[in-house]
Amino acid sequence: MADAAMQPDDRHDRGEHEKHDHPGPMTYVVIAGVLTVLTALEVAVFYIPALRPAIVPILLTLTTGKFVLVVMFYMHLKMDSKVFTWVFAAPLALAMFLVIGLIVLFRVLPAYFG
């Protein structure tokens, strides 16, 4: 007799899908508004001279926020498996680590050591 763990899962055949609470249209409008505000902040940060020394961390933070919102809501990762979240989060973390490392290597260290 076959082990029950080896049996194919027939929940989908019976129509027993997992139920997810998908956001309504108003949620997407609000997210679009937040993305618009974050984009306007990014442009404003670029043109404010007082923020010039901290422009990279500010823009990285704003961009990461936008990335997270788009991935969570428009790509529906908020309702999907956590594996998909890691598929997007791991490369983002690696890219940010790489960019910050290169900035330190080519901008900070030469200025520090003269």
Biopython code that builds the backbone (N, CA, C, O; Angstrom):
import numpy as np
from Bio.PDB.StructureBuilder import StructureBuilder

atoms = [
    (1, "MET", "N", (0.837, -1.177, 0.000)),
    (1, "MET", "CA", (0.000, 0.000, 0.000)),
    (1, "MET", "C", (0.881, 1.240, 0.000)),
    (1, "MET", "O", (1.873, 1.281, 0.728)),
    (2, "ALA", "N", (0.562, 2.207, -0.762)),
    (2, "ALA", "CA", (1.388, 3.410, -0.900)),
    (2, "ALA", "C", (1.240, 4.288, 0.331)),
    (2, "ALA", "O", (0.176, 4.361, 0.946)),
    (3, "ASP", "N", (2.315, 4.937, 0.666)),
    (3, "ASP", "CA", (2.330, 5.861, 1.796)),
    (3, "ASP", "C", (1.450, 7.077, 1.475)),
    (3, "ASP", "O", (1.425, 7.542, 0.336)),
    (4, "ALA", "N", (0.737, 7.584, 2.470)),
    (4, "ALA", "CA", (-0.152, 8.736, 2.246)),
    (4, "ALA", "C", (0.627, 9.978, 1.840)),
    (4, "ALA", "O", (0.107, 10.835, 1.125)),
    (5, "ALA", "N", (1.879, 10.077, 2.297)),
    (5, "ALA", "CA", (2.693, 11.239, 1.941)),
    (5, "ALA", "C", (3.081, 11.214, 0.473)),
    (5, "ALA", "O", (3.392, 12.253, -0.109)),
    (6, "MET", "N", (3.065, 10.031, -0.125)),
    (6, "MET", "CA", (3.450, 9.903, -1.521)),
    (6, "MET", "C", (2.261, 10.114, -2.463)),
    (6, "MET", "O", (2.453, 10.234, -3.673)),
    (7, "GLN", "N", (1.049, 10.161, -1.931)),
    (7, "GLN", "CA", (-0.136, 10.346, -2.760)),
    (7, "GLN", "C", (-0.169, 11.761, -3.311)),
    (7, "GLN", "O", (0.180, 12.704, -2.602)),
    (8, "PRO", "N", (-0.579, 11.926, -4.548)),
    (8, "PRO", "CA", (-0.695, 13.289, -5.087)),
    (8, "PRO", "C", (-1.786, 14.053, -4.345)),
    (8, "PRO", "O", (-2.799, 13.491, -3.928)),
    (9, "ASP", "N", (-1.550, 15.319, -4.201)),
    (9, "ASP", "CA", (-2.507, 16.172, -3.499)),
    (9, "ASP", "C", (-3.662, 16.468, -4.444)),
    (9, "ASP", "O", (-3.483, 17.128, -5.468)),
    (10, "ASP", "N", (-4.846, 15.976, -4.097)),
    (10, "ASP", "CA", (-5.987, 16.163, -4.981)),
    (10, "ASP", "C", (-6.922, 17.270, -4.518)),
    (10, "ASP", "O", (-8.080, 17.307, -4.934)),
    (11, "ARG", "N", (-6.444, 18.176, -3.662)),
    (11, "ARG", "CA", (-7.280, 19.287, -3.228)),
    (11, "ARG", "C", (-7.674, 20.169, -4.405)),
    (11, "ARG", "O", (-8.791, 20.683, -4.456)),
    (12, "HIS", "N", (-6.747, 20.345, -5.360)),
    (12, "HIS", "CA", (-7.041, 21.194, -6.513)),
    (12, "HIS", "C", (-8.099, 20.557, -7.406)),
    (12, "HIS", "O", (-8.897, 21.258, -8.028)),
    (13, "ASP", "N", (-8.103, 19.219, -7.467)),
    (13, "ASP", "CA", (-9.100, 18.539, -8.280)),
    (13, "ASP", "C", (-10.500, 18.723, -7.706)),
    (13, "ASP", "O", (-11.476, 18.764, -8.456)),
    (14, "ARG", "N", (-10.607, 18.834, -6.395)),
    (14, "ARG", "CA", (-11.903, 19.005, -5.750)),
    (14, "ARG", "C", (-12.287, 20.473, -5.621)),
    (14, "ARG", "O", (-13.365, 20.785, -5.114)),
    (15, "GLY", "N", (-11.423, 21.381, -6.070)),
    (15, "GLY", "CA", (-11.731, 22.808, -5.999)),
    (15, "GLY", "C", (-11.428, 23.416, -4.651)),
    (15, "GLY", "O", (-11.944, 24.488, -4.335)),
    (16, "GLU", "N", (-10.607, 22.765, -3.843)),
    (16, "GLU", "CA", (-10.261, 23.284, -2.525)),
    (16, "GLU", "C", (-8.963, 24.086, -2.600)),
    (16, "GLU", "O", (-7.916, 23.624, -2.145)),
    (17, "HIS", "N", (-9.030, 25.248, -3.158)),
    (17, "HIS", "CA", (-7.867, 26.113, -3.262)),
    (17, "HIS", "C", (-7.739, 26.939, -1.996)),
    (17, "HIS", "O", (-8.720, 27.204, -1.300)),
    (18, "GLU", "N", (-6.519, 27.335, -1.717)),
    (18, "GLU", "CA", (-6.311, 28.229, -0.583)),
    (18, "GLU", "C", (-6.940, 29.584, -0.900)),
    (18, "GLU", "O", (-6.800, 30.105, -2.006)),
    (19, "LYS", "N", (-7.621, 30.133, 0.073)),
    (19, "LYS", "CA", (-8.261, 31.425, -0.125)),
    (19, "LYS", "C", (-7.313, 32.534, 0.324)),
    (19, "LYS", "O", (-6.742, 32.476, 1.413)),
    (20, "HIS", "N", (-7.154, 33.543, -0.529)),
    (20, "HIS", "CA", (-6.326, 34.700, -0.215)),
    (20, "HIS", "C", (-7.209, 35.937, -0.297)),
    (20, "HIS", "O", (-8.075, 36.046, -1.165)),
    (21, "ASP", "N", (-6.977, 36.841, 0.599)),
    (21, "ASP", "CA", (-7.690, 38.110, 0.547)),
    (21, "ASP", "C", (-6.926, 39.048, -0.372)),
    (21, "ASP", "O", (-5.940, 39.665, 0.031)),
    (22, "HIS", "N", (-7.390, 39.149, -1.606)),
    (22, "HIS", "CA", (-6.745, 40.041, -2.557)),
    (22, "HIS", "C", (-7.215, 41.461, -2.305)),
    (22, "HIS", "O", (-8.378, 41.686, -1.973)),
    (23, "PRO", "N", (-6.311, 42.417, -2.461)),
    (23, "PRO", "CA", (-6.703, 43.813, -2.244)),
    (23, "PRO", "C", (-7.721, 44.268, -3.285)),
    (23, "PRO", "O", (-7.760, 43.778, -4.413)),
    (24, "GLY", "N", (-8.525, 45.206, -2.869)),
    (24, "GLY", "CA", (-9.524, 45.760, -3.777)),
    (24, "GLY", "C", (-8.931, 46.876, -4.626)),
    (24, "GLY", "O", (-7.765, 47.233, -4.457)),
    (25, "PRO", "N", (-9.720, 47.426, -5.530)),
    (25, "PRO", "CA", (-9.236, 48.484, -6.417)),
    (25, "PRO", "C", (-8.739, 49.721, -5.662)),
    (25, "PRO", "O", (-7.791, 50.372, -6.100)),
    (26, "MET", "N", (-9.361, 50.041, -4.554)),
    (26, "MET", "CA", (-8.949, 51.231, -3.799)),
    (26, "MET", "C", (-7.541, 51.061, -3.233)),
    (26, "MET", "O", (-6.789, 52.031, -3.139)),
    (27, "THR", "N", (-7.184, 49.841, -2.859)),
    (27, "THR", "CA", (-5.827, 49.592, -2.357)),
    (27, "THR", "C", (-4.796, 49.917, -3.433)),
    (27, "THR", "O", (-3.756, 50.509, -3.142)),
    (28, "TYR", "N", (-5.084, 49.530, -4.673)),
    (28, "TYR", "CA", (-4.150, 49.809, -5.770)),
    (28, "TYR", "C", (-4.046, 51.307, -6.052)),
    (28, "TYR", "O", (-2.976, 51.804, -6.403)),
    (29, "VAL", "N", (-5.143, 52.011, -5.899)),
    (29, "VAL", "CA", (-5.112, 53.468, -6.093)),
    (29, "VAL", "C", (-4.261, 54.116, -4.999)),
    (29, "VAL", "O", (-3.474, 55.020, -5.279)),
    (30, "VAL", "N", (-4.416, 53.659, -3.762)),
    (30, "VAL", "CA", (-3.619, 54.198, -2.656)),
    (30, "VAL", "C", (-2.142, 53.890, -2.864)),
    (30, "VAL", "O", (-1.294, 54.761, -2.666)),
    (31, "ILE", "N", (-1.824, 52.656, -3.262)),
    (31, "ILE", "CA", (-0.430, 52.286, -3.513)),
    (31, "ILE", "C", (0.147, 53.128, -4.649)),
    (31, "ILE", "O", (1.297, 53.560, -4.569)),
    (32, "ALA", "N", (-0.630, 53.367, -5.700)),
    (32, "ALA", "CA", (-0.163, 54.217, -6.800)),
    (32, "ALA", "C", (0.112, 55.629, -6.298)),
    (32, "ALA", "O", (1.085, 56.256, -6.719)),
    (33, "GLY", "N", (-0.727, 56.133, -5.408)),
    (33, "GLY", "CA", (-0.491, 57.461, -4.828)),
    (33, "GLY", "C", (0.778, 57.498, -3.992)),
    (33, "GLY", "O", (1.547, 58.456, -4.064)),
    (34, "VAL", "N", (0.994, 56.462, -3.204)),
    (34, "VAL", "CA", (2.221, 56.390, -2.388)),
    (34, "VAL", "C", (3.448, 56.315, -3.294)),
    (34, "VAL", "O", (4.454, 56.973, -3.027)),
    (35, "LEU", "N", (3.375, 55.524, -4.357)),
    (35, "LEU", "CA", (4.505, 55.436, -5.297)),
    (35, "LEU", "C", (4.771, 56.780, -5.968)),
    (35, "LEU", "O", (5.924, 57.139, -6.205)),
    (36, "THR", "N", (3.712, 57.520, -6.275)),
    (36, "THR", "CA", (3.871, 58.850, -6.871)),
    (36, "THR", "C", (4.562, 59.794, -5.904)),
    (36, "THR", "O", (5.454, 60.548, -6.293)),
    (37, "VAL", "N", (4.149, 59.752, -4.635)),
    (37, "VAL", "CA", (4.769, 60.614, -3.619)),
    (37, "VAL", "C", (6.240, 60.235, -3.432)),
    (37, "VAL", "O", (7.096, 61.114, -3.329)),
    (38, "LEU", "N", (6.540, 58.926, -3.386)),
    (38, "LEU", "CA", (7.940, 58.499, -3.232)),
    (38, "LEU", "C", (8.793, 58.932, -4.422)),
    (38, "LEU", "O", (9.947, 59.323, -4.247)),
    (39, "THR", "N", (8.239, 58.866, -5.619)),
    (39, "THR", "CA", (8.966, 59.322, -6.809)),
    (39, "THR", "C", (9.209, 60.826, -6.749)),
    (39, "THR", "O", (10.295, 61.292, -7.090)),
    (40, "ALA", "N", (8.213, 61.582, -6.320)),
    (40, "ALA", "CA", (8.379, 63.035, -6.171)),
    (40, "ALA", "C", (9.448, 63.354, -5.123)),
    (40, "ALA", "O", (10.230, 64.289, -5.294)),
    (41, "LEU", "N", (9.478, 62.576, -4.041)),
    (41, "LEU", "CA", (10.523, 62.766, -3.023)),
    (41, "LEU", "C", (11.908, 62.475, -3.589)),
    (41, "LEU", "O", (12.868, 63.182, -3.283)),
    (42, "GLU", "N", (12.009, 61.439, -4.410)),
    (42, "GLU", "CA", (13.306, 61.134, -5.034)),
    (42, "GLU", "C", (13.790, 62.295, -5.900)),
    (42, "GLU", "O", (14.962, 62.667, -5.851)),
    (43, "VAL", "N", (12.895, 62.856, -6.679)),
    (43, "VAL", "CA", (13.268, 63.991, -7.533)),
    (43, "VAL", "C", (13.624, 65.196, -6.670)),
    (43, "VAL", "O", (14.592, 65.900, -6.959)),
    (44, "ALA", "N", (12.854, 65.440, -5.615)),
    (44, "ALA", "CA", (13.115, 66.581, -4.740)),
    (44, "ALA", "C", (14.462, 66.442, -4.036)),
    (44, "ALA", "O", (15.204, 67.415, -3.913)),
    (45, "VAL", "N", (14.775, 65.235, -3.577)),
    (45, "VAL", "CA", (16.058, 65.001, -2.895)),
    (45, "VAL", "C", (17.221, 65.335, -3.820)),
    (45, "VAL", "O", (18.237, 65.875, -3.381)),
    (46, "PHE", "N", (17.070, 65.017, -5.086)),
    (46, "PHE", "CA", (18.140, 65.289, -6.046)),
    (46, "PHE", "C", (18.390, 66.788, -6.197)),
    (46, "PHE", "O", (19.527, 67.195, -6.431)),
    (47, "TYR", "N", (17.362, 67.609, -6.068)),
    (47, "TYR", "CA", (17.502, 69.045, -6.293)),
    (47, "TYR", "C", (17.712, 69.866, -5.022)),
    (47, "TYR", "O", (17.845, 71.087, -5.108)),
    (48, "ILE", "N", (17.746, 69.238, -3.852)),
    (48, "ILE", "CA", (17.985, 69.971, -2.604)),
    (48, "ILE", "C", (19.468, 69.883, -2.271)),
    (48, "ILE", "O", (19.956, 68.809, -1.920)),
    (49, "PRO", "N", (20.203, 71.007, -2.376)),
    (49, "PRO", "CA", (21.657, 70.972, -2.161)),
    (49, "PRO", "C", (22.060, 70.534, -0.750)),
    (49, "PRO", "O", (23.115, 69.925, -0.577)),
    (50, "ALA", "N", (21.250, 70.831, 0.244)),
    (50, "ALA", "CA", (21.599, 70.466, 1.620)),
    (50, "ALA", "C", (21.626, 68.948, 1.824)),
    (50, "ALA", "O", (22.288, 68.456, 2.738)),
    (51, "LEU", "N", (20.922, 68.220, 0.988)),
    (51, "LEU", "CA", (20.883, 66.757, 1.118)),
    (51, "LEU", "C", (21.948, 66.053, 0.289)),
    (51, "LEU", "O", (22.013, 64.824, 0.279)),
    (52, "ARG", "N", (22.775, 66.816, -0.400)),
    (52, "ARG", "CA", (23.790, 66.240, -1.286)),
    (52, "ARG", "C", (24.717, 65.239, -0.578)),
    (52, "ARG", "O", (25.027, 64.203, -1.166)),
    (53, "PRO", "N", (25.173, 65.500, 0.657)),
    (53, "PRO", "CA", (26.066, 64.514, 1.297)),
    (53, "PRO", "C", (25.385, 63.176, 1.605)),
    (53, "PRO", "O", (26.052, 62.143, 1.674)),
    (54, "ALA", "N", (24.077, 63.190, 1.786)),
    (54, "ALA", "CA", (23.371, 61.964, 2.150)),
    (54, "ALA", "C", (22.457, 61.471, 1.036)),
    (54, "ALA", "O", (21.517, 60.720, 1.295)),
    (55, "ILE", "N", (22.720, 61.884, -0.199)),
    (55, "ILE", "CA", (21.806, 61.568, -1.293)),
    (55, "ILE", "C", (21.730, 60.069, -1.574)),
    (55, "ILE", "O", (20.646, 59.557, -1.854)),
    (56, "VAL", "N", (22.837, 59.367, -1.508)),
    (56, "VAL", "CA", (22.825, 57.939, -1.844)),
    (56, "VAL", "C", (22.001, 57.132, -0.841)),
    (56, "VAL", "O", (21.141, 56.358, -1.263)),
    (57, "PRO", "N", (22.223, 57.276, 0.457)),
    (57, "PRO", "CA", (21.378, 56.496, 1.378)),
    (57, "PRO", "C", (19.894, 56.857, 1.299)),
    (57, "PRO", "O", (19.032, 55.989, 1.432)),
    (58, "ILE", "N", (19.604, 58.132, 1.083)),
    (58, "ILE", "CA", (18.203, 58.551, 0.983)),
    (58, "ILE", "C", (17.556, 57.927, -0.246)),
    (58, "ILE", "O", (16.458, 57.376, -0.157)),
    (59, "LEU", "N", (18.228, 58.009, -1.395)),
    (59, "LEU", "CA", (17.670, 57.440, -2.615)),
    (59, "LEU", "C", (17.579, 55.919, -2.538)),
    (59, "LEU", "O", (16.617, 55.340, -3.044)),
    (60, "LEU", "N", (18.549, 55.265, -1.924)),
    (60, "LEU", "CA", (18.470, 53.808, -1.759)),
    (60, "LEU", "C", (17.274, 53.420, -0.889)),
    (60, "LEU", "O", (16.586, 52.439, -1.174)),
    (61, "THR", "N", (17.033, 54.180, 0.154)),
    (61, "THR", "CA", (15.897, 53.895, 1.032)),
    (61, "THR", "C", (14.573, 54.099, 0.299)),
    (61, "THR", "O", (13.684, 53.251, 0.382)),
    (62, "LEU", "N", (14.433, 55.200, -0.406)),
    (62, "LEU", "CA", (13.198, 55.465, -1.135)),
    (62, "LEU", "C", (12.974, 54.429, -2.236)),
    (62, "LEU", "O", (11.852, 53.965, -2.436)),
    (63, "THR", "N", (14.030, 54.073, -2.939)),
    (63, "THR", "CA", (13.919, 53.088, -4.011)),
    (63, "THR", "C", (13.562, 51.713, -3.464)),
    (63, "THR", "O", (12.768, 50.989, -4.064)),
    (64, "THR", "N", (14.141, 51.358, -2.338)),
    (64, "THR", "CA", (13.808, 50.076, -1.723)),
    (64, "THR", "C", (12.344, 50.041, -1.301)),
    (64, "THR", "O", (11.668, 49.026, -1.470)),
    (65, "GLY", "N", (11.862, 51.139, -0.759)),
    (65, "GLY", "CA", (10.445, 51.216, -0.396)),
    (65, "GLY", "C", (9.534, 51.043, -1.600)),
    (65, "GLY", "O", (8.524, 50.341, -1.532)),
    (66, "LYS", "N", (9.895, 51.683, -2.696)),
    (66, "LYS", "CA", (9.101, 51.539, -3.914)),
    (66, "LYS", "C", (9.152, 50.103, -4.427)),
    (66, "LYS", "O", (8.131, 49.549, -4.834)),
    (67, "PHE", "N", (10.335, 49.504, -4.407)),
    (67, "PHE", "CA", (10.499, 48.126, -4.854)),
    (67, "PHE", "C", (9.603, 47.193, -4.037)),
    (67, "PHE", "O", (8.906, 46.343, -4.590)),
    (68, "VAL", "N", (9.632, 47.364, -2.726)),
    (68, "VAL", "CA", (8.848, 46.504, -1.844)),
    (68, "VAL", "C", (7.351, 46.658, -2.122)),
    (68, "VAL", "O", (6.631, 45.661, -2.190)),
    (69, "LEU", "N", (6.882, 47.881, -2.282)),
    (69, "LEU", "CA", (5.459, 48.101, -2.557)),
    (69, "LEU", "C", (5.026, 47.471, -3.879)),
    (69, "LEU", "O", (3.983, 46.821, -3.953)),
    (70, "VAL", "N", (5.828, 47.667, -4.911)),
    (70, "VAL", "CA", (5.477, 47.113, -6.223)),
    (70, "VAL", "C", (5.463, 45.587, -6.167)),
    (70, "VAL", "O", (4.536, 44.951, -6.669)),
    (71, "VAL", "N", (6.482, 45.010, -5.562)),
    (71, "VAL", "CA", (6.563, 43.555, -5.506)),
    (71, "VAL", "C", (5.448, 42.972, -4.642)),
    (71, "VAL", "O", (4.849, 41.960, -5.005)),
    (72, "MET", "N", (5.167, 43.600, -3.507)),
    (72, "MET", "CA", (4.148, 43.051, -2.613)),
    (72, "MET", "C", (2.744, 43.136, -3.203)),
    (72, "MET", "O", (1.974, 42.182, -3.096)),
    (73, "PHE", "N", (2.404, 44.250, -3.815)),
    (73, "PHE", "CA", (1.022, 44.434, -4.233)),
    (73, "PHE", "C", (0.803, 44.171, -5.720)),
    (73, "PHE", "O", (-0.100, 43.413, -6.075)),
    (74, "TYR", "N", (1.600, 44.774, -6.596)),
    (74, "TYR", "CA", (1.356, 44.617, -8.022)),
    (74, "TYR", "C", (1.808, 43.269, -8.552)),
    (74, "TYR", "O", (1.270, 42.785, -9.548)),
    (75, "MET", "N", (2.784, 42.658, -7.904)),
    (75, "MET", "CA", (3.214, 41.324, -8.310)),
    (75, "MET", "C", (2.623, 40.254, -7.389)),
    (75, "MET", "O", (2.927, 39.071, -7.541)),
    (76, "HIS", "N", (1.792, 40.658, -6.449)),
    (76, "HIS", "CA", (1.027, 39.774, -5.570)),
    (76, "HIS", "C", (1.885, 38.868, -4.698)),
    (76, "HIS", "O", (1.430, 37.793, -4.306)),
    (77, "LEU", "N", (3.107, 39.267, -4.385)),
    (77, "LEU", "CA", (3.934, 38.433, -3.514)),
    (77, "LEU", "C", (3.417, 38.415, -2.084)),
    (77, "LEU", "O", (3.723, 37.495, -1.325)),
    (78, "LYS", "N", (2.648, 39.409, -1.716)),
    (78, "LYS", "CA", (2.097, 39.435, -0.367)),
    (78, "LYS", "C", (1.167, 38.246, -0.145)),
    (78, "LYS", "O", (1.039, 37.756, 0.977)),
    (79, "MET", "N", (0.524, 37.789, -1.204)),
    (79, "MET", "CA", (-0.421, 36.693, -1.091)),
    (79, "MET", "C", (0.178, 35.356, -1.497)),
    (79, "MET", "O", (-0.479, 34.329, -1.327)),
    (80, "ASP", "N", (1.387, 35.323, -2.024)),
    (80, "ASP", "CA", (2.013, 34.085, -2.491)),
    (80, "ASP", "C", (2.903, 33.469, -1.431)),
    (80, "ASP", "O", (2.975, 33.942, -0.297)),
    (81, "SER", "N", (3.564, 32.424, -1.820)),
    (81, "SER", "CA", (4.475, 31.700, -0.936)),
    (81, "SER", "C", (5.667, 32.586, -0.552)),
    (81, "SER", "O", (6.084, 33.454, -1.319)),
    (82, "LYS", "N", (6.192, 32.353, 0.625)),
    (82, "LYS", "CA", (7.346, 33.120, 1.111)),
    (82, "LYS", "C", (8.595, 32.840, 0.286)),
    (82, "LYS", "O", (9.532, 33.638, 0.302)),
    (83, "VAL", "N", (8.625, 31.729, -0.429)),
    (83, "VAL", "CA", (9.773, 31.407, -1.289)),
    (83, "VAL", "C", (9.946, 32.494, -2.350)),
    (83, "VAL", "O", (11.066, 32.910, -2.647)),
    (84, "PHE", "N", (8.841, 32.943, -2.912)),
    (84, "PHE", "CA", (8.912, 33.979, -3.942)),
    (84, "PHE", "C", (9.402, 35.303, -3.365)),
    (84, "PHE", "O", (10.090, 36.066, -4.043)),
    (85, "THR", "N", (9.050, 35.566, -2.125)),
    (85, "THR", "CA", (9.542, 36.773, -1.463)),
    (85, "THR", "C", (11.060, 36.729, -1.361)),
    (85, "THR", "O", (11.731, 37.730, -1.613)),
    (86, "TRP", "N", (11.601, 35.574, -0.994)),
    (86, "TRP", "CA", (13.058, 35.441, -0.898)),
    (86, "TRP", "C", (13.735, 35.518, -2.261)),
    (86, "TRP", "O", (14.872, 35.978, -2.363)),
    (87, "VAL", "N", (13.047, 35.072, -3.309)),
    (87, "VAL", "CA", (13.607, 35.164, -4.661)),
    (87, "VAL", "C", (13.840, 36.622, -5.047)),
    (87, "VAL", "O", (14.789, 36.918, -5.774)),
    (88, "PHE", "N", (12.999, 37.533, -4.576)),
    (88, "PHE", "CA", (13.181, 38.949, -4.851)),
    (88, "PHE", "C", (14.034, 39.650, -3.802)),
    (88, "PHE", "O", (14.806, 40.548, -4.136)),
    (89, "ALA", "N", (13.907, 39.253, -2.540)),
    (89, "ALA", "CA", (14.616, 39.941, -1.462)),
    (89, "ALA", "C", (16.119, 39.658, -1.480)),
    (89, "ALA", "O", (16.920, 40.561, -1.237)),
    (90, "ALA", "N", (16.499, 38.438, -1.760)),
    (90, "ALA", "CA", (17.926, 38.082, -1.741)),
    (90, "ALA", "C", (18.728, 38.853, -2.799)),
    (90, "ALA", "O", (19.769, 39.414, -2.460)),
    (91, "PRO", "N", (18.289, 38.904, -4.061)),
    (91, "PRO", "CA", (19.037, 39.705, -5.034)),
    (91, "PRO", "C", (19.044, 41.194, -4.715)),
    (91, "PRO", "O", (20.034, 41.878, -4.978)),
    (92, "LEU", "N", (17.946, 41.706, -4.149)),
    (92, "LEU", "CA", (17.914, 43.114, -3.762)),
    (92, "LEU", "C", (18.961, 43.394, -2.693)),
    (92, "LEU", "O", (19.695, 44.378, -2.780)),
    (93, "ALA", "N", (19.030, 42.531, -1.687)),
    (93, "ALA", "CA", (20.023, 42.706, -0.626)),
    (93, "ALA", "C", (21.437, 42.598, -1.189)),
    (93, "ALA", "O", (22.313, 43.378, -0.817)),
    (94, "LEU", "N", (21.661, 41.649, -2.072)),
    (94, "LEU", "CA", (22.982, 41.490, -2.692)),
    (94, "LEU", "C", (23.355, 42.717, -3.514)),
    (94, "LEU", "O", (24.489, 43.191, -3.440)),
    (95, "ALA", "N", (22.413, 43.233, -4.293)),
    (95, "ALA", "CA", (22.691, 44.419, -5.112)),
    (95, "ALA", "C", (22.984, 45.634, -4.243)),
    (95, "ALA", "O", (23.897, 46.404, -4.544)),
    (96, "MET", "N", (22.220, 45.814, -3.170)),
    (96, "MET", "CA", (22.471, 46.959, -2.280)),
    (96, "MET", "C", (23.834, 46.821, -1.597)),
    (96, "MET", "O", (24.565, 47.803, -1.469)),
    (97, "PHE", "N", (24.174, 45.618, -1.162)),
    (97, "PHE", "CA", (25.479, 45.385, -0.547)),
    (97, "PHE", "C", (26.602, 45.692, -1.538)),
    (97, "PHE", "O", (27.610, 46.299, -1.177)),
    (98, "LEU", "N", (26.420, 45.269, -2.784)),
    (98, "LEU", "CA", (27.421, 45.510, -3.818)),
    (98, "LEU", "C", (27.572, 47.004, -4.112)),
    (98, "LEU", "O", (28.694, 47.500, -4.209)),
    (99, "VAL", "N", (26.466, 47.720, -4.252)),
    (99, "VAL", "CA", (26.528, 49.156, -4.541)),
    (99, "VAL", "C", (27.167, 49.918, -3.383)),
    (99, "VAL", "O", (28.017, 50.782, -3.601)),
    (100, "ILE", "N", (26.766, 49.606, -2.167)),
    (100, "ILE", "CA", (27.356, 50.280, -1.010)),
    (100, "ILE", "C", (28.842, 49.951, -0.896)),
    (100, "ILE", "O", (29.651, 50.826, -0.589)),
    (101, "GLY", "N", (29.201, 48.698, -1.142)),
    (101, "GLY", "CA", (30.617, 48.312, -1.113)),
    (101, "GLY", "C", (31.437, 49.052, -2.161)),
    (101, "GLY", "O", (32.550, 49.493, -1.875)),
    (102, "LEU", "N", (30.905, 49.192, -3.365)),
    (102, "LEU", "CA", (31.627, 49.914, -4.415)),
    (102, "LEU", "C", (31.743, 51.405, -4.097)),
    (102, "LEU", "O", (32.768, 52.022, -4.385)),
    (103, "ILE", "N", (30.714, 51.975, -3.514)),
    (103, "ILE", "CA", (30.784, 53.384, -3.119)),
    (103, "ILE", "C", (31.870, 53.578, -2.066)),
    (103, "ILE", "O", (32.669, 54.512, -2.143)),
    (104, "VAL", "N", (31.885, 52.688, -1.089)),
    (104, "VAL", "CA", (32.920, 52.782, -0.051)),
    (104, "VAL", "C", (34.298, 52.590, -0.670)),
    (104, "VAL", "O", (35.235, 53.318, -0.342)),
    (105, "LEU", "N", (34.423, 51.620, -1.557)),
    (105, "LEU", "CA", (35.722, 51.324, -2.162)),
    (105, "LEU", "C", (36.255, 52.466, -3.021)),
    (105, "LEU", "O", (37.436, 52.801, -2.937)),
    (106, "PHE", "N", (35.408, 53.058, -3.834)),
    (106, "PHE", "CA", (35.893, 54.047, -4.790)),
    (106, "PHE", "C", (35.671, 55.503, -4.389)),
    (106, "PHE", "O", (36.299, 56.387, -4.972)),
    (107, "ARG", "N", (34.813, 55.784, -3.428)),
    (107, "ARG", "CA", (34.563, 57.166, -3.015)),
    (107, "ARG", "C", (35.065, 57.466, -1.609)),
    (107, "ARG", "O", (35.746, 58.469, -1.392)),
    (108, "VAL", "N", (34.737, 56.617, -0.669)),
    (108, "VAL", "CA", (35.039, 56.899, 0.731)),
    (108, "VAL", "C", (36.501, 56.632, 1.062)),
    (108, "VAL", "O", (37.184, 57.480, 1.636)),
    (109, "LEU", "N", (36.973, 55.446, 0.694)),
    (109, "LEU", "CA", (38.362, 55.093, 1.045)),
    (109, "LEU", "C", (39.396, 55.996, 0.383)),
    (109, "LEU", "O", (40.328, 56.406, 1.075)),
    (110, "PRO", "N", (39.306, 56.338, -0.898)),
    (110, "PRO", "CA", (40.297, 57.255, -1.461)),
    (110, "PRO", "C", (40.276, 58.631, -0.798)),
    (110, "PRO", "O", (41.325, 59.251, -0.621)),
    (111, "ALA", "N", (39.086, 59.111, -0.430)),
    (111, "ALA", "CA", (39.001, 60.417, 0.246)),
    (111, "ALA", "C", (39.573, 60.315, 1.656)),
    (111, "ALA", "O", (40.168, 61.271, 2.154)),
    (112, "TYR", "N", (39.400, 59.181, 2.293)),
    (112, "TYR", "CA", (39.876, 58.999, 3.664)),
    (112, "TYR", "C", (41.396, 58.871, 3.712)),
    (112, "TYR", "O", (42.047, 59.445, 4.585)),
    (113, "PHE", "N", (41.951, 58.122, 2.778)),
    (113, "PHE", "CA", (43.410, 57.893, 2.783)),
    (113, "PHE", "C", (44.175, 58.901, 1.949)),
    (113, "PHE", "O", (45.405, 58.886, 1.920)),
    (114, "GLY", "N", (43.463, 59.760, 1.282)),
    (114, "GLY", "CA", (44.118, 60.857, 0.537)),
    (114, "GLY", "C", (44.601, 60.421, -0.737)),
    (114, "GLY", "O", (45.173, 61.214, -1.485)),
]
sb = StructureBuilder()
sb.init_structure("model")
sb.init_model(0)
sb.init_chain("A")
sb.init_seg("    ")
for serial, (resi, resn, name, xyz) in enumerate(atoms, 1):
    if name == "N":
        sb.init_residue(resn, " ", resi, " ")
    sb.init_atom(name, np.array(xyz, "f"), 0.0, 1.0, " ", f" {name:<3s}", serial, name[0])
structure = sb.get_structure()
